[in-house]
Amino acid sequence: MRNLFKIALKLGSSPCGWRGLLGSSLAIWLLGPGIAVSDVWIWVDEAGITHFTDDADQVPDEEAQAELDWERLSGLWSDGLMGPVLEMPAEGSSRSEARVQRILHAAIQDLSKGEEARAQAALRSVLRMAPRQAEAHWYLASMDRQRGRYARAADHLRSFIEYADPSLETWRVLARQRLALLEDERALADSERPRGPLRLISTPTAHFEIRVDQDIEALSSDFVERVRADLEEARRVVADHMGVTPTEPLGVVFYGRAAYARAHAHRFSFRTVGFFDGQIHVAAPAHAESGLRPLLFHEYTHAVFREKTGGDRPYWLNEGLSLQVERLASGGSTLSRSERSLLRAQLETGRWIPLRDLVAGFSGRSDKEARIAYLQSVLVVDWLTSQLEPGEIAKILEGLGKGLSVDQSLELAMGQSSTDIEVHVQEQLRGQFPQLRATLPASSFIGETSQAP
């Protein structure tokens, strides 16, 4: 067996057939903490069949744990998502201790593959079984830090410091250093803290006009040099990937998170951390090494798209390319298996959003709907770029810039319309998940008319 993990499934009182169960179980990680939940296990067997169960006794033991590829764990801190080396359970370990270690190993392996939602659910399940498990606190701190949940990240770091045994003293020292960095982040994100008018410090370069919130400059003296290097690399990557570069220097503005929210929260119906309106605007961490690079790649791609097309549409192509480049910047795959599973569930339950509805934008959608729209866009662009050379992508953008419709531009570059492409993408997605199988006790809610408990 492979990819064993546990999620929290929200169970309501309305009728829930198998298809409804699939959609709910895979989508629940979008809903956030604080809901009443029941534990459900999900795993994928060697035949690629996805199994679901709410009966822990039906969950198979994993007999072989793949070697962890630590070099692929990156992006959450300047030194990457690294952590203490995990040992497999020793002989004589209790059944519960062995299960905790296996789940922890599987979670870190998922992180190495970019399966962050699944890894987070598994790490939380570890802490429900073993609240003093230091390594689980370590990795959850990194993930919460990436998402801007500074108070929660700090709590996990303090728990790691408290529970780590003497063999983890080196990591305990690093945890204290990260706590200090978190205080800088919290200061920039604190919307209640008294602040004067926003003041931006300008630094021109050959290809960029960089302006930085003075509050960031005060906390990080090397911020400008670090972001300049990342922006120059983004320029090279997009040129290689899409065959285009800007013709003029590009403006990039970095704000503290609270300053960004005050200046721009009114623009969107869902939360953002950056956008492009002729300049790139970014809600930045206090220290440029703290996960800022993927965001810069993302927003830089938006900037190039607008310059070449004269606008933001089709939004699915714009966002798909930007998210694709962003994820490539992190060194991982563009979509994880669980994200593809989620999209397969959207298709299965009739919740797939047609591309024609994603041309004008994602505004007006809830955070959850916007998340699905973004993932669909990446999936479609993944297929599109797998069929085209960079020069052909540039040709599509050139057609849009000349006033051609998206279908005319696609026909010109590859002889297919957006409808044709959507059909190909859906066929590919169905092929990746040909079977979906429930492995639930007889008392559970499998039937089309059964009720959730």
C-alpha positions, 0 to 999 in steps of 0.5 A: 500500500502507499500514500496512507493518510487520515483526514477530517470529514465533516458529516452532516444530516442530509442524504449522502451517497457515495459520490457525495461522500467523495466530494465532501471527503476530498474537499474538506481540507479547504474548510479550515479548523474549528468544525465538528469532524469524524475521522476518515482514512484514505489510501491509494493501493498499488493498483491506483484505487482510492479507498475510504474508511471510517473504521481504523481496523480496516486500514492496512499497515504499511510494511515498507517505508520509502526512503525520504528524499530530503532535498525535495523538501523546500520552500517554507524556510530559508534552509528548506523544510528540513527537520529531525531524522525520523527513525522507524519504530524499534522492536518492542514498540507498542502498537500505538507507538508504531502507528504514530511513527508510521503516520509521521513517516508517511506525512513527511514523505507526502511533504516531499511530494508537495502533498501539503494538505494530506501531510497536515491532516496526518500530522494533526492526527499524530498529535491527537494520538501523541500530543508530545510528539516533538517532530510533528510540532516541528513540521506543523510549525513550518506549514503554519508559518508558510500560511501566515498563521504566526501564533499557531506556528509559534505555539508549535515551536514552543511545544517542540522546544518543550517536548524534544529530547536531548538528541534534538538539541540542535533543532531546539536551538533552531526552533528558538531562532525561528521563534525570534523571526516569527516575532518580526512577521507578527509585527508586520501582520498586526493590523492593530499596531499603530502605524504612520503613513505607508512609506516606500523606499525605491531601488532601481535595477536594470530590469526592475523598479523595486519599492519596499515598505520601510517597516520591512527595511527596518527588519531585514537589511538584505531584503532588496538584494534577495528579492532582486536575485529572485526576480532576475531568476523569475525573468529567466525561468519565464523566458525559458518556459513561455518564450517572452520577456517584458520590454520595459523595467517592471515595478514591484512593490513590497508591503508588510502584510497589515499595510497590504491589507489596508491598501488593497483588501477592498479590491477582492472578494477573497484573500490575496497575497499579491496582484498585478495592475501595471506593477506587481504588489506583494504582501511580503514576509519580514525576511525575503528567504521565508517563502517569498520566491514562489510568490514573486515567480507567480506575480511576475508571470502575471505581469508578462501575461498582461504586457503581451496580451494587454489584459488579464483574460482568459483568466484561467490561462493567466492564472494557470500559467502563473501558478504553474511557474510558481510551483516550478519555482519550488522545485515540485510538481505543479499539482499533487495527487490529492489535488488531482483527486479533488478535481476528479471528485469535482468532475464526478459530482458535477461541480467542475467549473466550465472554462467558459465561466473562468474567462472573465475572472474568479471575483465573486467566488468564495475562497473555496470556489476560487481554490477549485478555479485555480486548481482547474486552471493549473490542470488545464495549463499543465496539459496545454504546455505538455503539448506546446513548445515555449514559442507556441505559448508565446504565439497564443499570447501574441494572438490575444494581444492582437485582439483575437479571441482565446479560441482563435489564438488557440486554433492558430497555435495548435488547431484546437479550441478551449472546448477541445482542450477541456475535453482532453483534460477531463479524459486524462483526469478520468484516466488517472483515477479510473476507479474510486472504491469505498472501504466502509463498514456496513453501518456507514453511508454508502448507499444512494439514499443512506443518511450520514450518521 
